[in-house]
Amino acid sequence: MQIFVIIWMMIEVYSPNAPAKPRVLAIFSYPRCGSHYLTHCIRALYDTDENNLEDWSGVQWRSEPGAAERGVHLRGDAEARDRENELNPLALYALSLRANCGKQSPLILDHERNGAHGLPEAPATNERACILIRDPLAMVYSYYRVWTSRWEPDEPFDSGSVRHHLDSYCSFYDTALRVIEESQGRTILLRYEDLVLSPLALQNLCNFLSQTPKLEPEFVWHMTKFENFTRAGARSFYREGNNGAWRSDAAFCAMAGVLEDFDFRRYGYKNGVSYVTEAQHPVGTFHQSKQSEVG
């Protein structure tokens, strides 16, 4: 009997399909910076639980094909369902599959640690954190469009609104820079622009977590490219594949004068005057990089 118990324990511990104790990853992102896109990528890379469970042993990891498009993570939220319905169900199905001989790769994903889009904080010693940042003009324009077309179409969004969001953006990412310095290697900064440019950013995330993913980062990146990830037709969350779309919107560009007071170079972007110059320049003479607006 004792021999049987020992063998059973060895199978449980050493079986390639037995999940190890999962790492906790906290995600911090200002609104419209691509957090939904990043979350889809992480769900594809790892077997995620998003209930912030203290007792991980009873977690039922999402492992069956097709779970994503059946709405496992939608929590009965009508807006979340609408957002998911703008995505390609075949892409979602592909992202729910697994390679690596079916080995589970569990991860507790915490994206509401301080509330929805709450301020970043340093992770505990045994945890990791990811801070997602995006070009501030792409962010505020994405917010402007979803606000005026879906959330509050009868409410104004003017230059004061632009200033408010950019002030909040700066406060958020000034806090983020302090957290990165204080957390001593337990926090990674990901740029939205890098995520959509190549698989390298997702590979860097996997290296940072020191955890083998269930799908290769290159495959996940390919399936989440804008043209593969979204459904054809009208969309209000996932609008188009041009991160520089704000430059062709005259009404939005007219609000850009408030940017002269801002400098985003400490985050790796341009100063406000440069954005004002672009807003005043005729469309088509500046390079517009193709980046999916999936925030």
Secondary structure, DSSP 8 states (H G I E B T S, - for coil): -HHHHHHHHHHHHH-TTS----EEEEEEE-TTSSHHHHHHHHHHHSEEE-S--S-GGG-----STTTTTTTTT-TT-HHHHHHHHTB-HHHHHHHT---GGG---EEEEES-TTSTT-------TTEEEEEEE--HHHHHHHHHHHIIIII-TTS---HHHHHHHHHHHHHHHHHHHHHHHHTTTSEEEEEHHHHHH-THHHHHHHHHHT---SS-HHHHHHHTSHHHHB-SS--SSS--S-TTGGGG-HHHHTTGGGGGG-B-GGGTS-BHHHHHHHHHS-TTSS---------
